[in-house]
Amino acid sequence: NNEFDEKVKKELYSGLCIVEKIYLDVMKAYYTQNYELAFNVDLEKDNIINDFNKLFDKYPITGIARISERLKKMVSSIGYIARIIYSDGMKRKI
């Protein structure tokens, strides 16, 4: 049981690190006007959300569902910010 808890913690921590990375990438894209980076973050968003869905499928526990849903919302919001950044870049190039 303790080994199971450690596995879950490691996978959640790994997911959280990914969320942190794309957040930092989108902020970097914003401040450096790196529209390609913002576009890549938005592309990556759906895969990350699917990974959180798989995590819940693997560990169907209420707490995991709550945490993964909140992380998915964060990823979705980060993707929305990325979309705003690269659409602004497209407007500037026109």
N, C-alpha and C positions, 0 to 999 in steps of 0.2 A: 504493500500500500504506500509506503514511504517512497519507494522507487517510482511508483506511478506519479506521485505528487511532484517529484523532482523532474520527471519527463515533461509533465504539463508546464511546470514553471519555466523550464528551459525553452520550450516551444513558444510560450507566451512572451518570454523575454526576447527571443529571436524576432518575433513579430513586431514587438515594440521597437526594437532597434531598426527594423526596416522602416517603420513609420517615422521614426526620428530622422533617418537618412533622407527620405523623400521630402520631409518638411524642410530640412536644412538645404536640400537641393533647390526647392522651390523658392526659398528666401534668397539663396545665392542667385538664382535666375532673375529674381525681381531686382535685386540691387545692382547686378552687373548687366542687366538687360540681355541676358543669354536666353533668347527665345527657343533655341533648339533644346536646351536643358529643360525648360518648362514643358515643351512638347513631349519630351521623353518621359517626364514624370507623369504626365497625363496618360500616356500610353501604358505605363507600368501599373497604373492605379487598378485596373480591372484584374490583373493577375494577383495583385496583393489581396484584393477583396476575396477572390476565389480561394486563396490560401487560407484566409480566416474562416471561410465556409467549410473547407476541408478539415480544419482544426476542430471545429465544432462537431463535424461528422465523426471524427476520430474519438473525441471526448465529449459525448452528449451530456454535459453537466450544466446545470442552470448557471452557475457562476461563470463558466467558460462562455456560455451563450451571451451573457451580459457584457463581459469584457470584450469579446470579439465583435459584438454589435457596436459598441462604442468606438473601438478601433477602426471598424469599417466606416463609421460616420466621419471619423477624423481623416481617413484616407480619401474619402469622397470629397470632403471640404478642401483638402490639399490639392486634389485634382481640379477642383473648381477654380482655385486660385491660379493654378498652372494654366488653365484654359484662358483665363482673363489675361495673363501675362503674354502668352504667345499670340492671342488674338490682337492685343495691342501692338505687338511687333509686326503682325501682318498688315495692320492699318498704316503703320509708319512706313512700310516698304512700298505701299501703293502710291 
